[in-house]
Amino acid sequence: MLSKLIEIGTLLGKDHAQDCERFRTHWDEHIQNSRRMILLGASRIAEPESVTVLGGGAAYNIPIEQLAQRFNRIRLVDIDRDGLQQTVDSLPPDCRSKIEMVVGDTTGGVAARLLGLGLEIIQQSGTSEEAVSRLVPLFQGEGLDMSPDAGQIEDWKASYVVSSGLSSQLTIFPEKGVLHAFQGKFNIELEEDFFFTRGSFALRNTWVRRHGELLDSLVFPKGRVYWADTVAETPYLNEFGQAPLAVIVEAVTTFLEGTYLKTFLTENGKQVLADRFAEGLPGRRPQGDELLQGFPQLHPEKKRRFAWAMMTLAGENLITPKRELELIKYIIREAERRFTTARQPMLDGGKLSGFFPNSLLPDGNMASWLWINDPEGAVTLNGYSYYIDAQILKKS
């Protein structure tokens, strides 16, 4: 079952890497914050022998070269086979010699176990109804042995253990595999969040708690753990219909009224904006600069149309990078200010600290930041921006 999990992880890893390149401007703050915190943790280790990075696939936010300068061995563990290989191949030879690449289940076998049970249910079920009736309890955690493989724990022990953005995502890979198999057998496509809306949130919380215990079992007594993860998603309002979006479009109209628009867009962006603004309207289509200059004189309804057309340009390299960041952060800020439900917790309590095992203590203050994962999701109020909690931990 591990091979199937690796296949899924490698495919999703490619999508993740493409998003990183496509939305690099928006990811950069997250990447820099992650690297800074990881190096801070590394500096607190008196005996820097080895590092184990769980979820070290593409490693876009892991400062591997700097870690290799301080530690004798770097172990990268991930189910993203291609991402791991590309990461290792991109390193200079003196760093590469210190790398141990492990294509494996970062849960210690639990994710592969869940996937195997799910596929077995689908194979045994005669109808889609029977399969669903058995799959839903499984993805709520019923009957799932969540004990990690003891042999892997021993092999992965290190003086520094890094887990970044992994624990809250661990159920995704088995879910993807099971949903795909379900569609293949019954010719029924279940929605992507099928299991989540039917109680797998509880399994996610249990899994995150168990992940903390796994981290504790992997780190040497005088070592450190860096644990970071997504704890909330924002602005998640699309389930409430068009009303919240109308409010945000109005807010963006006000934002644009106070903005110097001449340098807001790329040259290509100006004309794309004009085309989208004019779509479906009678008469001559304005030129980009002409529309920007005439914005202050537009009727309020046309200003809102202009604002929405501007919002649709996000993530397409049509708005200058700095201004697009300003726009997306403004949208998120306004959505959270106006709607208390915009920020949706991904973990119970919305804080990673609630999942630390008693045997691991904070070594310094918790760091938190916003990661704009997909700007298009932000402007449509479909989420895909995340709050990150990051903590350096030590043995109690």
N, C-alpha and C positions, 0 to 999 in steps of 0.2 A: 504493500500500500504506500510505502515511502516513495516509490518511483512515480506514482500517480500524483502525490502531493508535490513532488519536485516539478513535475510537468505544469501543474497549476501555478506554483510559485514563480516559475520561470516566465510564464506568459504574463502574469500580473506584474512581475518585475520589469518587463519591457515597457508596459504601459506607464508604470511609475517613472521610469527613466525618461520617457518621452515627455511626460508632464513636467518633469524637473527642467528639461531644456526649454520647453515651450513657455513656462511661467517663471523663468529664472529670476526675473526682477522681483516677483512676489515671494519667491522662496528664499531669496538671499538673506533676509534678516533671520529667518528660522535657521538657515544653515550656519551663519556666523555665530548665533547664540549657542547652538548645539556644540560647535567646535570649541568655543571658548569655555563652556562648562565642562566638557570632557577633558580638556587640557588642565583645567583647574583641579579636577579630581586626580588626574595623573600626578600633578605636582605634590600631592599630599601623601604619596606612597613612599615610605622610607626604603623599601626593598623592591624596586621595580623589576621583577623577574619576567612576568608574562601578563598578557591581556587576552581576555576572551570577549569578542564582540558578538552578541546574539543579534541576528538580523543584519549581518555585515554585508549583504548583497552588493548593491550599487555603491554603498558607503559614501554617498554624496555629502553627508553631514558628519562624517567620521574623519578626524585628522590623522590618517594612518601614518603618513610620513613622519609627522612630529612624534607620534607614539613610538614608532620604530627607532627613533633617535634615543629614546629613554628606556625602552624595554628590550629584552633579549628575544622575545617571541610574541608574535601577534597571531591569535587564532580567530579566523573569521568563519562564523557558522550561519548558514542560510539555506533555504530551499530554492533560492533563485540561482540555479547553476550558472547560467550565462552571466548574470550580474557579478557573481563572485569572480569568475574567470576574467572578465573585463577589468574589474578593479585591480586584481593582481597584475595583469598584463600592463596596466597603465603606470605601475610603480617603477622607480629606478631600481637597477639591479641590486644595490646594497640594501634596499628595503625589502625587495622581493625575497631575498634569502632568509628573511626572518618570518615570513608569512606561512602559516599553516591553514590551508583551505579545507573546510569541512562542509560538504554538501549534505545537510541533514536537517532533521526536524528540531527546531529550536525549543520546542516544548518538552523535549525528552521523550518523544514518541506519542504524546497524548493526541496531537492533531491528526496524526496518521491513524491512530486508533479510532477516533471519532469518524473520520472519513470512511474507514473500513466498515464500521458498523452501519453507517448510513447507506453505503452501496449494497451491503448485504440485505438490508431491509427492502430496498428497491428491487433487488433480484428475486427475493422471496415473495413479494406482494403480487397478488393477482390483479388488483385494481389500484387506480390512483388514490381512491379514498382510503383503502387499507394502508397504502404506503404513507400517506399524510398522517393518518391516525397514529402511526408508530414513529414517524420521523419527528414530529413536533415534540413529544416527550423527550426523545433522545437529545434534541438540541436545547432542551431546557435543563439538561444535565442528568436525567434519569438513567441509571444503569451504566454511566460512563466512569470508568476507572481513570482518575486523573493523576495517578502516581507516575512520576517520570522514571525513565530507565536509569537504574543505579549505575550501570556501567558508563553511560554517557556523562553523568555528573562527575564521576571520578576523572574521566578523560579531559573534561572542560574546566577543571578548577584552575584558578589564576589569582594573581595578586591584584588585578584590576578587572572587573566585570562590567561591561557596557551593554545596556539595553536601551535603545532609542526608538521610540515610536512603534514598539512591537506588541506589548502585552494586550492592549485593547483591540488589536487587529487579529488576534490569533484564531478566532472562530471563522473569519472570512474565508480562509482557504478551504477548509472542509465544506463550508456552506456552498461555495462556488462549484466544487466537484459534485456534490449531491444534487444541486439544482440542475446541473448539466445532464447528469445521468437520469434524473427524473424526466426531463424533457425528451431525452433519447428513447426511453422505454414507453412513456405514455403519451408522447406528442402533445404535452401540455407545458406551456412556459409559465412558471411561477415567478412572481415579482422578485426583484433582487433582495428586498428586505423581508421576504416571506417569513423566515424563521425569527428575525428580530421582532417583528410585530406580533409574534405568537410566543414570546417569552424567552428568547435566547439572550435577552439583556441580562437575565439572572445568571446564565452560564458565563457570559462575558465577565461579570463581576467576580464570580468564583474563580475564573481562570486568571484574572489579574491578581487576585489574592494569592493564588498558587504560584504565580510567576514571581512574586516577591519572595516566597519561600524558596523557590528554585535559585534565585539570585543569591540568597543567603547561603545556600548549600554549596555554591560554586566559588565563593570568595575565600581566600586565605585569611586567617585570623587578624593579621595586621594590614590587610588590603583595604580596598575601597570598591564601592559599587556606584556607577552612574546609572540612574534610572529616570528616564523621561518618557512621557506619553501624552497622547491627546486625551483631554478630560471633558471637553465640551465642544459642540459644533455650533456655528453661527454663520449668517443669520438664517435660521431655519423657520420659514414662515409660509412656504408655498402651500401647505396643507390647509391654510385658512382662506384660500381663494385669492381673488384679485384685489380686495380692499387694502391689505398691507402694501402691495406693490404700488397702488395708486398714491398712497401716502408718501412712499419713498420717492416716487417720481416727482411729486410736488416739492419734496425736500431738496432733491437734486436740482430742480429748477432754481430754487433760491441759491444753492451753492454756485451754480453757473453764473447767476446774475452778479455775483461778487468776484468772479474769476476773470483773469486776462485771457481771453479765448484765442487770441492770435497765435500764441505759442503752445496751445494745449494739444494740438494734433500734429501728426506728421503730414506731409503734403498729400500722400495717398489717403490718409485718414480724413482730410477735409472733404474730398470728393465723395468718399464712401458715406460720410455723414450726410452730405447733401442728397445723395441718392436714397438713403434710407428715410430721411425726413420727407422727401417728396413722393415716396412710393404710395400709389393710390390716390394722390391729389391731382386735380385737373390743372392744366396750364403748364407753363415753362418750368423746367427744373433749374433751380438756382445753382450757381457755381459755389464751391466750398467757401472761398473767402467772402463771397457776397452774402452767404447765409450767416457766417460768423459775425460779420459786421452789422447785419440787420437784426441779430438776436434781440437786442434791447427793445426794439420797436415792435416785436411780434405780439400778437394777441395772446392772452394767458393760455388759451387752449393750444395754440401753436408752440408756445414756449414749453409746455409739457410734452408735446410731441417731439420737440427738439431734444429735451432732456432724455426721453426714452431712447431716441436714436443714438444719442451719445453713450448711454449706458450699454447698448448692444455692441459697441466697439471694444469693450473690455476683453482683454486676453487675445486680441488679434494683431497686436503690434501696430495699431493705428493711432493710439494715444501715446504721447511722449511718456517714457517710463515713470519719471518722478510724478507727473500729474496724474497718471493712472493710479499710482499708489495712493495719492491724496484722495482721489475720488472713491476708491474701494474702501479705504479706511473710514471715510465720511459716511458712506452707505451703511457700513457695519455699525458704526457709532450711533447713527440716527435710528437704525432698526432696533438696536438694543435699548435706546432711550425711550422710544415710542411704544415698544411692544415687549413686555416682560417675558414673553415666551420665545423671543428670538434666539436666545442663548440656551441651547438644549444640552443638558449634561449627558455625557457618554458613559460615566461611571456613577455609582451611587454617591451622592454628596458633591459630585463635580470636582473632587480634589483627589490627587494621587496619594496624598499623605494618609488618607484613610485606609490605604492598602499596605502600608509598610508593616512587615512582621515585627514583633517585639524585639527580635534579636538583631535588628538593624536600626541604627540611630542616625538622625540627620547630622551631617558634618558641615555646618554652615546653613545659610538661609536657602529656602526654596526659591528657584527662579521660575518665572512664568512669562509667557509671551504669546502673541497672536501669530499664527501661521496661515497666510492666505494661500491655501492650496490650489484653488481654482477660482480666479476672478469672475468667470462667467457664472458660477454658482452663487457668488455674492450678489451680483446685480439682479439676478432672478429670484433672490431670496430662497434659494434652494440649498443653502448651507455650503459645505465644502471649504469653509475656513474653520480653523481649529485653535482652541486654547491649549497650550502646552504647559505642563508642570514638569520641572526638572530638578532633581535632588541628588547630591552626593551623600552616600550613606557609608557608615562604618559599623563594624561588629560591636555589639553592646558588651 
